[in-house]
């Protein structure tokens, strides 16, 4: 029998349109899943960055705060007149603050960030005095010290302390530290001798010492933490001129005051006088640090939650963008203040 051939039948217009609609719906679902996963990924990534940045920022702050007020072996009665010689020509640093104040908090009303200044000697960088001449203007260490001309240094044993500026630039074996009278450096030394305990006022204290041999020379740390804009226009935590952590939008500080003498802070405030009548800075035994961190990427939050920062120093803040923000808080004990008060 002869074969019959049938012409191939194509899709009708309706069938083609139905297929296109189904394809578009599937494509839309795939795109929606991709967009959703990308937003979730971006959110999780930025949240992880915030937590990591907060950890680093708190680590730097805790390290310096825990050392605030350490000035060598003799740390009791910070720099009392009978225990210290200061031959620095200026009694204040470049900001006008006393050299010997271990902790200074410049409290600012939000949204302006607070500023924190910390002073201590750095135990990790120092040398032991092998030779000194009380009537002259130098110390010599047992080993090379690594200090540089212009460094502010503290020499201390377990009875006396002295603060001065190193004036020599270099020496043959790296062990010599000169503290000559100098007007070429700032703040400079008003006199060159340490032994008679004569200070810039020209007066001598009541208990002169005779030798610095076996005392320790350490670098004097004077650091300022503040929030500034970095070169990319992002907020960052700075330690002096060094950018430490990007994405720190604000820092608020509270002083922990021990009003009952048990060694623990029972009042946190911006002003010590608010805690009790007659309260003084010597009763500050802790600092509570609150950091507001912000993501670099925008459009991560669809709508800002109500009372987003309730219970924090930033509770009155209502951001106008869609960046992710988190508050991190840590309380740091001032160990050297507790030892001082024992």
N, C-alpha and C positions, 0 to 999 in steps of 0.2 A: 504494500500500500504506500502510496506517496506520503511523505512527511509534510506535516503542516507547521509552518513557522509563524509564531505570534510576535507581533511588534512589542518591544520592551515598553512597559508603562512607567512613566516618570512620577515624581511626587507632585501632588496638587499644591496649589498656592497655600491653601489652608494648612496642609500638613507641614509645609516648609516653615510657615510662620509659627506653628506650634513648636516645631523643633528649635527654632531660633529663640523663642521665649524660654523654653526649658534650658537651653544652653546659657542664656543670659542669667537666669535665676541661679544656675549652678555656679557661674562665674562670679556673680554678686556674693554668693555665700562664701566662696573661696577668698575673695577680696576682703570681706568682712572679717573672716577668721584671721587673715594676715594682718589687717589693721589692728584688730583687737590684741593679737599676740604681740605685735610690735609695741603698742602702748603699754601692755603689761610688762614687756621686757624693758622698755625705757624706764618705767616706774621702778621696777626692781633694781635696775642698774643704778639709777640715781639715788635710790634709798641706800643701797650698799655703799655708794660713794660718800653720802652724808655720814653714815655710821663710821666709816673708815676715817674720814676727815675729822670727825668729832673725837675719835680715839686718839689720833695724833695730836690734836690741839690740846686735849686734856692731859696727855702725857707730858707735853712740853711745860704746861702751866704747873702741873703737880710737881714735876721735878724741881723747878725753880722755887716754887712756894715752900716746898718741904725744906729747902736749904736757907730760906730767908732768915737773916740774923746770925748766920754762922760766920764768926770772925776769928777763926783760929782756936787754939786750945782754950784760951780764957774767953768764955762767951757770957759769963754772968755780968750783970750790971754794964750793959753795952757802953763801952767807951766813956767810962766815968773819968773825971779830970785826973785822978791820981793813978790811973792805970793806962793812959794812952798819951802818945805824942802825935799830934797832927802838924806836919810842917807844910801842908798844902797852903798855897797863898790865898785860896778862896775857901770859905767855909761851906759853900754851896756848889752844886754841880751846875751844868749849863742850863738846867731848867729852873734854877733858883731854889732847889730842895737841898736840905741838909744831907751831907754825905753819909751820916751815921744812922739815918732812919731806915730800919730794915724793910719796911713795907709802907707804901704810899698808894692810896686809892683815890683817884680823881673821880668823884661821883658826878655823873651827868644825868639830867632828866632824859628819859626815853623820848624820842628815838635816837638821841645821841648816845653813842657807846661810852662805857666807862673806860678808864685808863688805869693800868696797873704798873707800879714801879717796884722792883725788887732789888735788894742789895745783899750780897754775901761774898765771902772769899771762896775761891774755887779750890777745894781740897785735891782735885785731880791734877792740878797744875801747880807745882811748887818745888821748893828745894830746901835743904837744911843748911843753916849757916855754919861754915867751918871756921871763918875768921872775920873779925870785925875790929874796928878801931873807934871806940866811943868818941874820941875827940876829932875824928875825921869824917869823911863823907862817902864811905863805901861799906858794902858787905861783900863777902866772898862765900860762895856755896861749895858744898862738897862735890857736886856734879853740875854739868851744864844745865842751865835753867830754862832757856827758851823764851824768856821775856824780851820785850822790845822797848826801844826808847819811847817814852811817853806813857807807858803802862802805869796805871795806879796800882800800887802794891801794898800789902799789909804784912808786917813781920810780927810774929807773936810767939811767946812761949806760954807757959801756964800761969803767968802772973801779969805780964805786960803786953801791950800792943802798940804798934805805931803805923801810921799811914803816910805814904809819901809817893812821889812820882820818880820813876827811873829816868835818869838823865843821860846815861851813856848809850851810844849807838851800837858799838860792837867791841869785842875784846878777843884776845888770842884763843882762850880755851872755853869761853862761854860761861864762866863761873862768876864774873865780876858784876856787881850791881852798884852803880853810883847813884847817890841822892844829893847832888850838889845844888846849891842855890841857883835858881834859873829863872830868867824872865822870858826866855825864848820859847818855852813850852807853856801850854795851858792845862791846868791852873798854875803849874810851876811850884817850886819849893821856896818858901820865904827864907829858910836857913838851910845849912848843909848838915848839921849835926843832929843826932837822935839821942845820944846818951844822957845829956843833961836834962832831958824832958823840957827843954825850952821851946815854947810854941811861938806862933807868929805875933802874939801880943807882947813878947819879950819877957814874960814872966815864967818862972820855973814852978813845977808842981812839987808837992811835999815829999815825994818818995822817989828820988832818982835811982836808976839802975846802972849796973856796971858792965854788963856784957850781953850780947845777942847770940853768943856761941850756942849751937844746938837748937836755936829757935827756928821756926819754919817761915819761909817767905812764900806768900801765895798771891795770886792775881785777885784784884778787887773787882767783883762783878756788879755792874750797875745797869740793869736791863729795864726797858719799858715795853710793855705789851699794849697794843692798841689795834683798832680796826681801821684799815685804809683801803682805798681802791688800788688794785694792782695795774700793771701796764695793759691788761686786757679789759679794763673797766669793771672787773668783778671785785666784790668785797673780799678781804682776806685778813687773817690774823698776822700781825707783824711783831717781831721781836727786834726792837730798835729799827734798823733799816732793812732787816732781812725778812722776806716773806716766808712765813712758816707753813700756813695752811690756807688754801683757797676755799671760798664759799662760806666763810664765817661772816655773817651779816651784822651781828651785834653781840656785845658782851656786857653783862650786868653782874655786879659784884656786891656781896653782902659780907660784912664783918661779923665773925662769930665771937661774942663777948662772954667771958666767964665771970658772972657777977657773984657767984657763991663760993669761989675758990676751990672747986673740986677738980679743976683741970679740964673740964668739958664745957663747950660753948652752950649756953642755955638761952641766948638772945642773939638773933641775927638782924642786923640793921645796917643802914647806910651811914648812920651817925651814932657813935658810941654813947653820947649823952642821952639818947632815947631809951637806953636800957635801964639805967638807974641813976639816981642822983650821985654825982661824984665819980662816975665810971670814967676810966682813962684808957688811952691807947695801949698801955701796958697789960690790960686785961683781954686784949684781942688774942685769941688762941687758935682761930681757924678763919678760913675764907671760903665762902660758898660762891662758886663760879657757875654762871648760867650762860650758855652759848646758843645763839640762834643760827642754825645753818640753813643755807638755801641752795637749791640745785642750780646748776649752770643752764640746763635745758629748760625751756618754757613749755607751756601747754601740756603739763602732766596732770593737772587737777582740773576737773570739769567745773566744779563750783567749790568755793571755800567753805569749810565746815563752820557752823555756828560755834562761837566761843572756842575757836581753834587753839588758843594759847591760854586758856583759863587755868588759874593756879600757878602761873609763871610770871616772871617780871615783864613779860611781853603781852600780857592779856589784853591790853588796849590797842594792840597793833592789828590792823586789817589790811593785808596786802591787796594790791590792785592788779597783780599779774596772776598767772596760773602756774607758778613755779612750786615745787615741792619744798616744804619747810619742816624742820624738826627742832625741838628744844632739848638740849642735853645739859644736865646739872651734876656737879660734883662738889663735895665738901672736902677741903684739904686742911689737915691739922698743921699748925706751925710748930714743928718739933722743937726748934731752938727756943721758942718762947716758953714752952712748957718746962724745958730744962732750966731756963733762966729763973722761973718762978718757983723752983723747988726749994 
